[in-house]
Amino acid sequence: MAGPAKAGGSGKAESKVYSRGDYTFNRRFIETQFAGFFRVVPSEAEKDMVIVFRTQKQEYIGRRISRISSNELFLQLQMSGGTKEVSVPFGEIAQIEVRQKDEKESA
């Protein structure tokens, strides 16, 4: 894959998929590509979007990146009642996807 895969929609924002091997997942990449997901109150562009981190063992679907360090990030998970924060080490991330919150996984 040469760039982010895009799935077209009828007037909706497009999904973007970033795979390990095509991109280096580190603090700088996360901060520049997903800056909107660091905000407490999401902007119009991110309010209906979720960010999905896939590792070898698990998939994390979140609304916001709450903290970031040199080797991991902390993601607030999308949950029906309340919030939960999980740590996701950069070395374990296999794929990152940004998609509509109601859209099903593309890969």
KEVEX-555522 format. One record per residue: x, y, z of N, C-alpha, C, CB in turn; residue in one letter. Coordinates in nm, 4 decimals. Glycine has a CB too. Layout:
N
+----------+----------+----------+----------+----------+----------+----------+----------+----------+----------+----------+----------+------+
|   n_east |  n_north |     n_up |  ca_east | ca_north |    ca_up |   c_east |  c_north |     c_up |  cb_east | cb_north |    cb_up | code |
+----------+----------+----------+----------+----------+----------+----------+----------+----------+----------+----------+----------+------+
|        X |        Y |        Z |        X |        Y |        Z |        X |        Y |        Z |        X |        Y |        Z |    A |
...
+----------+----------+----------+----------+----------+----------+----------+----------+----------+----------+----------+----------+------+
REM end
This chain:
107
+----------+----------+----------+----------+----------+----------+----------+----------+----------+----------+----------+----------+------+
|   n_east |  n_north |     n_up |  ca_east | ca_north |    ca_up |   c_east |  c_north |     c_up |  cb_east | cb_north |    cb_up | code |
+----------+----------+----------+----------+----------+----------+----------+----------+----------+----------+----------+----------+------+
|   0.0842 |  -0.1171 |   0.0000 |   0.0000 |   0.0000 |   0.0000 |   0.0888 |   0.1234 |   0.0000 |  -0.0958 |  -0.0002 |   0.1211 |    M |
|   0.0743 |   0.2090 |  -0.0971 |   0.1595 |   0.3255 |  -0.1088 |   0.1162 |   0.4396 |  -0.0187 |   0.1623 |   0.3717 |  -0.2502 |    A |
|  -0.0123 |   0.4515 |   0.0098 |  -0.0636 |   0.5603 |   0.0930 |  -0.1835 |   0.5123 |   0.1714 |  -0.1011 |   0.6827 |   0.0073 |    G |
|  -0.2509 |   0.6044 |   0.2423 |  -0.3677 |   0.5649 |   0.3189 |  -0.4772 |   0.5132 |   0.2264 |  -0.4193 |   0.6823 |   0.4023 |    P |
|  -0.5372 |   0.4017 |   0.2625 |  -0.6483 |   0.3482 |   0.1855 |  -0.7708 |   0.4311 |   0.2164 |  -0.6727 |   0.1980 |   0.2170 |    A |
|  -0.8483 |   0.4633 |   0.1141 |  -0.9655 |   0.5469 |   0.1350 |  -1.0892 |   0.4740 |   0.0859 |  -0.9501 |   0.6823 |   0.0634 |    K |
|  -1.1907 |   0.4719 |   0.1704 |  -1.3179 |   0.4132 |   0.1331 |  -1.4158 |   0.5269 |   0.1155 |  -1.3679 |   0.3103 |   0.2392 |    A |
|  -1.4639 |   0.5462 |  -0.0054 |  -1.5522 |   0.6584 |  -0.0335 |  -1.6889 |   0.6404 |   0.0294 |  -1.5666 |   0.6770 |  -0.1821 |    G |
|  -1.7517 |   0.7507 |   0.0619 |  -1.8862 |   0.7503 |   0.1166 |  -1.9652 |   0.8594 |   0.0488 |  -1.8853 |   0.7693 |   0.2699 |    G |
|  -2.0946 |   0.8611 |   0.0701 |  -2.1794 |   0.9621 |   0.0083 |  -2.1816 |   1.0866 |   0.0955 |  -2.3224 |   0.9082 |  -0.0137 |    S |
|  -2.0845 |   1.1754 |   0.0749 |  -2.0786 |   1.2996 |   0.1486 |  -2.0163 |   1.2871 |   0.2874 |  -2.2147 |   1.3551 |   0.1610 |    G |
|  -1.9804 |   1.1682 |   0.3291 |  -1.9198 |   1.1484 |   0.4608 |  -1.7690 |   1.1571 |   0.4507 |  -1.9613 |   1.0132 |   0.5207 |    K |
|  -1.7056 |   1.1788 |   0.5661 |  -1.5597 |   1.1798 |   0.5696 |  -1.5085 |   1.0405 |   0.5336 |  -1.5071 |   1.2241 |   0.7098 |    A |
|  -1.3930 |   1.0356 |   0.4714 |  -1.3376 |   0.9090 |   0.4263 |  -1.2583 |   0.8407 |   0.5366 |  -1.2496 |   0.9304 |   0.3046 |    E |
|  -1.2606 |   0.7075 |   0.5359 |  -1.1787 |   0.6300 |   0.6283 |  -1.0347 |   0.6332 |   0.5787 |  -1.2308 |   0.4829 |   0.6411 |    S |
|  -0.9423 |   0.6313 |   0.6739 |  -0.8004 |   0.6266 |   0.6396 |  -0.7375 |   0.5154 |   0.7205 |  -0.7294 |   0.7634 |   0.6665 |    K |
|  -0.6534 |   0.4356 |   0.6552 |  -0.5859 |   0.3244 |   0.7202 |  -0.4356 |   0.3425 |   0.7046 |  -0.6321 |   0.1884 |   0.6611 |    V |
|  -0.3642 |   0.3316 |   0.8168 |  -0.2185 |   0.3428 |   0.8195 |  -0.1639 |   0.2101 |   0.8714 |  -0.1708 |   0.4642 |   0.9093 |    Y |
|  -0.0818 |   0.1424 |   0.7930 |  -0.0280 |   0.0117 |   0.8314 |   0.1201 |   0.0206 |   0.8643 |  -0.0504 |  -0.0901 |   0.7197 |    S |
|   0.1611 |  -0.0615 |   0.9631 |   0.3033 |  -0.0710 |   0.9962 |   0.3755 |  -0.1231 |   0.8720 |   0.3281 |  -0.1651 |   1.1213 |    R |
|   0.4909 |  -0.0703 |   0.8454 |   0.5647 |  -0.1050 |   0.7241 |   0.5548 |   0.0086 |   0.6235 |   0.5114 |  -0.2364 |   0.6627 |    G |
|   0.4343 |   0.0668 |   0.6108 |   0.4166 |   0.1843 |   0.5266 |   0.4499 |   0.3112 |   0.6047 |   0.2727 |   0.1907 |   0.4724 |    D |
|   0.4313 |   0.3051 |   0.7356 |   0.4524 |   0.4202 |   0.8231 |   0.5284 |   0.3756 |   0.9468 |   0.3176 |   0.4862 |   0.8624 |    Y |
|   0.6022 |   0.4680 |   1.0062 |   0.6695 |   0.4431 |   1.1335 |   0.5837 |   0.5027 |   1.2429 |   0.8144 |   0.5032 |   1.1357 |    T |
|   0.5330 |   0.4180 |   1.3328 |   0.4461 |   0.4646 |   1.4399 |   0.5313 |   0.5103 |   1.5583 |   0.3469 |   0.3532 |   1.4830 |    F |
|   0.5374 |   0.6405 |   1.5762 |   0.6094 |   0.6993 |   1.6888 |   0.5340 |   0.8236 |   1.7348 |   0.7568 |   0.7343 |   1.6500 |    N |
|   0.5855 |   0.8898 |   1.8357 |   0.5167 |   1.0058 |   1.8932 |   0.4937 |   1.1155 |   1.7889 |   0.5972 |   1.0619 |   2.0107 |    R |
|   0.5944 |   1.1458 |   1.7120 |   0.5811 |   1.2520 |   1.6113 |   0.4733 |   1.2203 |   1.5082 |   0.7142 |   1.2740 |   1.5406 |    R |
|   0.4695 |   1.0968 |   1.4597 |   0.3688 |   1.0569 |   1.3617 |   0.2281 |   1.0714 |   1.4206 |   0.3930 |   0.9115 |   1.3155 |    F |
|   0.2075 |   1.0214 |   1.5423 |   0.0760 |   1.0270 |   1.6070 |   0.0343 |   1.1725 |   1.6287 |   0.0780 |   0.9506 |   1.7423 |    I |
|   0.1243 |   1.2558 |   1.6783 |   0.0908 |   1.3952 |   1.7054 |   0.0576 |   1.4742 |   1.5788 |   0.2050 |   1.4618 |   1.7778 |    E |
|   0.1260 |   1.4452 |   1.4683 |   0.1001 |   1.5213 |   1.3461 |  -0.0206 |   1.4689 |   1.2681 |   0.2225 |   1.5187 |   1.2574 |    T |
|  -0.0371 |   1.3387 |   1.2586 |  -0.1462 |   1.2820 |   1.1796 |  -0.2815 |   1.2838 |   1.2511 |  -0.1122 |   1.1410 |   1.1419 |    Q |
|  -0.2795 |   1.2786 |   1.3835 |  -0.4041 |   1.2652 |   1.4594 |  -0.4210 |   1.3773 |   1.5624 |  -0.4081 |   1.1296 |   1.5294 |    F |
|  -0.3771 |   1.4969 |   1.5288 |  -0.3820 |   1.6108 |   1.6217 |  -0.5235 |   1.6383 |   1.6714 |  -0.3263 |   1.7358 |   1.5545 |    A |
|  -0.6234 |   1.6211 |   1.5889 |  -0.7613 |   1.6466 |   1.6287 |  -0.8119 |   1.5549 |   1.7372 |  -0.8497 |   1.6351 |   1.5113 |    G |
|  -0.7510 |   1.4375 |   1.7530 |  -0.7947 |   1.3409 |   1.8537 |  -0.7355 |   1.3690 |   1.9920 |  -0.7573 |   1.2010 |   1.8101 |    F |
|  -0.6546 |   1.4741 |   2.0043 |  -0.5997 |   1.5130 |   2.1340 |  -0.6900 |   1.6149 |   2.2045 |  -0.4587 |   1.5710 |   2.1165 |    F |
|  -0.7845 |   1.6729 |   2.1337 |  -0.8714 |   1.7763 |   2.1893 |  -0.9748 |   1.7161 |   2.2838 |  -0.9413 |   1.8533 |   2.0770 |    R |
|  -1.0048 |   1.7891 |   2.3923 |  -1.1095 |   1.7464 |   2.4859 |  -1.2455 |   1.7575 |   2.4187 |  -1.1061 |   1.8314 |   2.6161 |    V |
|  -1.2673 |   1.8683 |   2.3470 |  -1.3901 |   1.8865 |   2.2699 |  -1.3514 |   1.8726 |   2.1229 |  -1.4591 |   2.0269 |   2.2998 |    V |
|  -1.4004 |   1.7671 |   2.0558 |  -1.3593 |   1.7445 |   1.9169 |  -1.4110 |   1.8528 |   1.8227 |  -1.4081 |   1.6087 |   1.8698 |    P |
|  -1.3349 |   1.8801 |   1.7180 |  -1.3762 |   1.9758 |   1.6163 |  -1.4820 |   1.9110 |   1.5275 |  -1.2545 |   2.0237 |   1.5319 |    S |
|  -1.5381 |   1.9881 |   1.4364 |  -1.6399 |   1.9354 |   1.3444 |  -1.5859 |   1.8165 |   1.2644 |  -1.6877 |   2.0463 |   1.2483 |    E |
|  -1.4593 |   1.8223 |   1.2264 |  -1.3997 |   1.7160 |   1.1451 |  -1.3903 |   1.5831 |   1.2203 |  -1.2615 |   1.7580 |   1.0985 |    A |
|  -1.3678 |   1.5871 |   1.3514 |  -1.3476 |   1.4654 |   1.4299 |  -1.4669 |   1.4233 |   1.5154 |  -1.2301 |   1.4836 |   1.5178 |    E |
|  -1.5730 |   1.5043 |   1.5220 |  -1.6795 |   1.4739 |   1.6184 |  -1.7522 |   1.3427 |   1.5898 |  -1.7794 |   1.5861 |   1.6202 |    K |
|  -1.7605 |   1.2996 |   1.4648 |  -1.8263 |   1.1737 |   1.4306 |  -1.7274 |   1.0638 |   1.3934 |  -1.9225 |   1.1957 |   1.3166 |    D |
|  -1.5998 |   1.0853 |   1.4264 |  -1.4963 |   0.9897 |   1.3902 |  -1.4436 |   0.9167 |   1.5132 |  -1.3821 |   1.0602 |   1.3179 |    M |
|  -1.3915 |   0.7969 |   1.4912 |  -1.3214 |   0.7216 |   1.5947 |  -1.1848 |   0.6844 |   1.5390 |  -1.4022 |   0.5938 |   1.6389 |    V |
|  -1.0937 |   0.6542 |   1.6293 |  -0.9605 |   0.6095 |   1.5896 |  -0.9437 |   0.4672 |   1.6419 |  -0.8473 |   0.7055 |   1.6449 |    I |
|  -0.9005 |   0.3780 |   1.5540 |  -0.8889 |   0.2356 |   1.5864 |  -0.7422 |   0.1961 |   1.5813 |  -0.9732 |   0.1480 |   1.4885 |    V |
|  -0.6930 |   0.1416 |   1.6919 |  -0.5565 |   0.0897 |   1.6986 |  -0.5654 |  -0.0616 |   1.7025 |  -0.4789 |   0.1455 |   1.8234 |    F |
|  -0.5047 |  -0.1283 |   1.6032 |  -0.5032 |  -0.2748 |   1.5998 |  -0.3639 |  -0.3221 |   1.6377 |  -0.5444 |  -0.3292 |   1.4589 |    R |
|  -0.3595 |  -0.4152 |   1.7336 |  -0.2342 |  -0.4797 |   1.7724 |  -0.2475 |  -0.6263 |   1.7350 |  -0.2031 |  -0.4613 |   1.9268 |    T |
|  -0.1437 |  -0.7046 |   1.7598 |  -0.1509 |  -0.8480 |   1.7313 |  -0.2561 |  -0.9167 |   1.8180 |  -0.0143 |  -0.9134 |   1.7533 |    Q |
|  -0.2772 |  -0.8644 |   1.9392 |  -0.3674 |  -0.9303 |   2.0340 |  -0.5057 |  -0.8682 |   2.0424 |  -0.3064 |  -0.9293 |   2.1691 |    K |
|  -0.5178 |  -0.7389 |   2.0160 |  -0.6429 |  -0.6706 |   2.0449 |  -0.6674 |  -0.5517 |   1.9526 |  -0.6440 |  -0.6248 |   2.1881 |    Q |
|  -0.7918 |  -0.5065 |   1.9505 |  -0.8306 |  -0.3867 |   1.8765 |  -0.8897 |  -0.2879 |   1.9758 |  -0.9326 |  -0.4200 |   1.7620 |    E |
|  -0.8439 |  -0.1632 |   1.9698 |  -0.8921 |  -0.0585 |   2.0596 |  -0.9619 |   0.0483 |   1.9764 |  -0.7751 |   0.0030 |   2.1430 |    Y |
|  -1.0861 |   0.0783 |   2.0087 |  -1.1624 |   0.1812 |   1.9390 |  -1.1816 |   0.2967 |   2.0356 |  -1.3001 |   0.1264 |   1.8870 |    I |
|  -1.1273 |   0.4125 |   2.0001 |  -1.1313 |   0.5253 |   2.0915 |  -1.1823 |   0.6530 |   2.0281 |  -0.9962 |   0.5491 |   2.1472 |    G |
|  -1.2189 |   0.7459 |   2.1145 |  -1.2669 |   0.8766 |   2.0722 |  -1.1590 |   0.9832 |   2.0877 |  -1.3907 |   0.9155 |   2.1519 |    R |
|  -1.0626 |   0.9597 |   2.1793 |  -0.9657 |   1.0638 |   2.2122 |  -0.8354 |   1.0023 |   2.2624 |  -1.0233 |   1.1595 |   2.3174 |    R |
|  -0.7243 |   1.0639 |   2.2244 |  -0.5935 |   1.0288 |   2.2796 |  -0.5714 |   1.1251 |   2.3958 |  -0.4763 |   1.0382 |   2.1703 |    I |
|  -0.5686 |   1.0722 |   2.5164 |  -0.5615 |   1.1592 |   2.6341 |  -0.4188 |   1.1998 |   2.6701 |  -0.6250 |   1.0902 |   2.7522 |    S |
|  -0.3220 |   1.1096 |   2.6505 |  -0.1813 |   1.1382 |   2.6822 |  -0.0923 |   1.0641 |   2.5841 |  -0.1469 |   1.0977 |   2.8288 |    R |
|   0.0308 |   1.1139 |   2.5736 |   0.1277 |   1.0462 |   2.4864 |   0.2665 |   1.0635 |   2.5470 |   0.1229 |   1.1031 |   2.3396 |    I |
|   0.3484 |   0.9586 |   2.5374 |   0.4864 |   0.9655 |   2.5840 |   0.5766 |   0.9238 |   2.4681 |   0.5094 |   0.8742 |   2.7103 |    S |
|   0.7021 |   0.9036 |   2.4957 |   0.7953 |   0.8695 |   2.3889 |   0.7756 |   0.7286 |   2.3339 |   0.9357 |   0.8842 |   2.4383 |    S |
|   0.7104 |   0.6400 |   2.4114 |   0.6950 |   0.5022 |   2.3634 |   0.5540 |   0.4448 |   2.3740 |   0.7871 |   0.4145 |   2.4386 |    N |
|   0.4557 |   0.5241 |   2.4183 |   0.3176 |   0.4749 |   2.4246 |   0.2193 |   0.5915 |   2.4262 |   0.2972 |   0.3863 |   2.5492 |    E |
|   0.0936 |   0.5580 |   2.3982 |  -0.0129 |   0.6569 |   2.4073 |  -0.1230 |   0.6017 |   2.4949 |  -0.0673 |   0.6945 |   2.2675 |    L |
|  -0.2062 |   0.6903 |   2.5454 |  -0.3185 |   0.6516 |   2.6299 |  -0.4462 |   0.6918 |   2.5585 |  -0.3095 |   0.7174 |   2.7716 |    F |
|  -0.5322 |   0.5936 |   2.5347 |  -0.6512 |   0.6114 |   2.4535 |  -0.7757 |   0.5995 |   2.5397 |  -0.6548 |   0.5092 |   2.3395 |    L |
|  -0.8680 |   0.6954 |   2.5252 |  -0.9976 |   0.6844 |   2.5916 |  -1.0869 |   0.6027 |   2.5003 |  -1.0605 |   0.8258 |   2.6227 |    Q |
|  -1.1313 |   0.4879 |   2.5500 |  -1.2098 |   0.3964 |   2.4696 |  -1.3521 |   0.4444 |   2.4509 |  -1.2099 |   0.2603 |   2.5319 |    L |
|  -1.4109 |   0.4055 |   2.3378 |  -1.5505 |   0.4352 |   2.3091 |  -1.6354 |   0.3323 |   2.3830 |  -1.5794 |   0.4334 |   2.1545 |    Q |
|  -1.7102 |   0.3788 |   2.4835 |  -1.7920 |   0.2886 |   2.5639 |  -1.9296 |   0.3499 |   2.5828 |  -1.7254 |   0.2597 |   2.7010 |    M |
|  -2.0305 |   0.2652 |   2.6021 |  -2.1668 |   0.3150 |   2.6185 |  -2.1869 |   0.3871 |   2.7515 |  -2.2650 |   0.2006 |   2.6072 |    S |
|  -2.1279 |   0.3379 |   2.8585 |  -2.1442 |   0.4026 |   2.9880 |  -2.0107 |   0.4407 |   3.0482 |  -2.2195 |   0.3122 |   3.0829 |    G |
|  -1.9730 |   0.5676 |   3.0397 |  -1.8468 |   0.6114 |   3.0980 |  -1.7294 |   0.5961 |   3.0034 |  -1.8197 |   0.5351 |   3.2236 |    G |
|  -1.6099 |   0.6204 |   3.0583 |  -1.4889 |   0.6091 |   2.9779 |  -1.3876 |   0.5194 |   3.0478 |  -1.4282 |   0.7479 |   2.9510 |    T |
|  -1.3021 |   0.4623 |   2.9681 |  -1.1930 |   0.3786 |   3.0184 |  -1.0690 |   0.4172 |   2.9394 |  -1.2254 |   0.2235 |   3.0046 |    K |
|  -0.9565 |   0.4258 |   3.0066 |  -0.8318 |   0.4625 |   2.9415 |  -0.7386 |   0.3422 |   2.9374 |  -0.7649 |   0.5808 |   3.0140 |    E |
|  -0.6806 |   0.3165 |   2.8199 |  -0.5855 |   0.2065 |   2.8052 |  -0.4542 |   0.2597 |   2.7484 |  -0.6434 |   0.0950 |   2.7138 |    V |
|  -0.3477 |   0.1890 |   2.7806 |  -0.2150 |   0.2211 |   2.7296 |  -0.1887 |   0.1363 |   2.6054 |  -0.1052 |   0.1971 |   2.8383 |    S |
|  -0.1406 |   0.1998 |   2.4984 |  -0.1080 |   0.1285 |   2.3749 |   0.0368 |   0.1605 |   2.3390 |  -0.2058 |   0.1680 |   2.2580 |    V |
|   0.1297 |   0.0653 |   2.3586 |   0.2698 |   0.0887 |   2.3211 |   0.2852 |   0.0978 |   2.1690 |   0.3598 |  -0.0238 |   2.3767 |    P |
|   0.3681 |   0.1908 |   2.1209 |   0.3881 |   0.2084 |   1.9779 |   0.4380 |   0.0805 |   1.9108 |   0.4859 |   0.3213 |   1.9529 |    F |
|   0.5229 |   0.0048 |   1.9789 |   0.5797 |  -0.1168 |   1.9223 |   0.4779 |  -0.2267 |   1.8951 |   0.6840 |  -0.1690 |   2.0134 |    G |
|   0.3618 |  -0.2207 |   1.9584 |   0.2588 |  -0.3231 |   1.9401 |   0.1568 |  -0.2873 |   1.8322 |   0.1872 |  -0.3467 |   2.0705 |    E |
|   0.1563 |  -0.1631 |   1.7861 |   0.0559 |  -0.1193 |   1.6885 |   0.0873 |  -0.1782 |   1.5515 |   0.0504 |   0.0354 |   1.6808 |    I |
|  -0.0095 |  -0.2502 |   1.4947 |   0.0045 |  -0.3069 |   1.3611 |  -0.0643 |  -0.2190 |   1.2570 |  -0.0530 |  -0.4486 |   1.3571 |    A |
|  -0.1725 |  -0.1517 |   1.2989 |  -0.2499 |  -0.0710 |   1.2049 |  -0.3295 |   0.0348 |   1.2815 |  -0.3448 |  -0.1605 |   1.1203 |    Q |
|  -0.3458 |   0.1510 |   1.2200 |  -0.4289 |   0.2575 |   1.2752 |  -0.5310 |   0.2941 |   1.1689 |  -0.3433 |   0.3825 |   1.3183 |    I |
|  -0.6571 |   0.3050 |   1.2095 |  -0.7637 |   0.3418 |   1.1169 |  -0.8448 |   0.4558 |   1.1775 |  -0.8550 |   0.2197 |   1.0850 |    E |
|  -0.8796 |   0.5525 |   1.0946 |  -0.9707 |   0.6595 |   1.1331 |  -1.0955 |   0.6395 |   1.0484 |  -0.9066 |   0.8041 |   1.1124 |    V |
|  -1.2117 |   0.6281 |   1.1155 |  -1.3364 |   0.6015 |   1.0419 |  -1.4545 |   0.6646 |   1.1147 |  -1.3590 |   0.4487 |   1.0248 |    R |
|  -1.5689 |   0.6644 |   1.0468 |  -1.6934 |   0.7092 |   1.1072 |  -1.7264 |   0.6201 |   1.2251 |  -1.8083 |   0.7089 |   1.0045 |    Q |
|  -1.7848 |   0.6754 |   1.3326 |  -1.8105 |   0.5952 |   1.4512 |  -1.9133 |   0.4854 |   1.4267 |  -1.8568 |   0.6837 |   1.5635 |    K |
|  -1.9999 |   0.5022 |   1.3296 |  -2.1018 |   0.4006 |   1.3021 |  -2.0602 |   0.3018 |   1.1942 |  -2.2302 |   0.4671 |   1.2616 |    D |
|  -1.9466 |   0.3259 |   1.1305 |  -1.8982 |   0.2414 |   1.0219 |  -1.8315 |   0.1160 |   1.0780 |  -1.7998 |   0.3191 |   0.9324 |    E |
|  -1.8486 |   0.0044 |   1.0104 |  -1.7839 |  -0.1213 |   1.0522 |  -1.6414 |  -0.1234 |   1.0003 |  -1.8628 |  -0.2459 |   1.0004 |    K |
|  -1.5612 |  -0.2124 |   1.0600 |  -1.4187 |  -0.2208 |   1.0216 |  -1.4033 |  -0.2544 |   0.8751 |  -1.3458 |  -0.3256 |   1.1061 |    E |
|  -1.2967 |  -0.1995 |   0.8153 |  -1.2734 |  -0.2182 |   0.6723 |  -1.1741 |  -0.3290 |   0.6433 |  -1.2247 |  -0.0901 |   0.6110 |    S |
|  -1.0948 |  -0.3675 |   0.7409 |  -0.9933 |  -0.4718 |   0.7163 |  -1.0114 |  -0.5859 |   0.8112 |  -0.8519 |  -0.4159 |   0.7295 |    A |
+----------+----------+----------+----------+----------+----------+----------+----------+----------+----------+----------+----------+------+
REM end
